[in-house]
């Protein structure tokens, strides 16, 4: 499956776009829409266009990972929510999540509720992460959508 416009909007909304490198809540150097890596260093400044390119690249690995590890059929909303979660918490955490385990077992109700488990930074509830998890859960539970003329689901 591929990430939809709705999914991309979800990620952009909650990541925000910062064109100057900063340390996130875990002290990781970050830039653009949540991009991390050896290429992100203190003082780095990028353009909005570069941030958008990095986001598409970064979402690509999350899409590939979700397509690899999810064994159950998915709606577009489920896929988008799972990709956003994977992008935000990383592949290792996603692999161990109740969200993935319940979804692969066919228990979509438990999977949906389990998004909110990922609302903490250093064991403290983050209101921003909680809002993101609620939005992901809503996307996950959205009625199935139909691809538009571009092939991107709306």
Helices and strands as residue ranges (DSSP letters): H 5-15, E 18-23, E 29-32, E 35-36, H 48-69, H 76-89, H 91-96, H 98-104, H 108-114, G 115-118, E 120-121, E 124-125, H 127-140
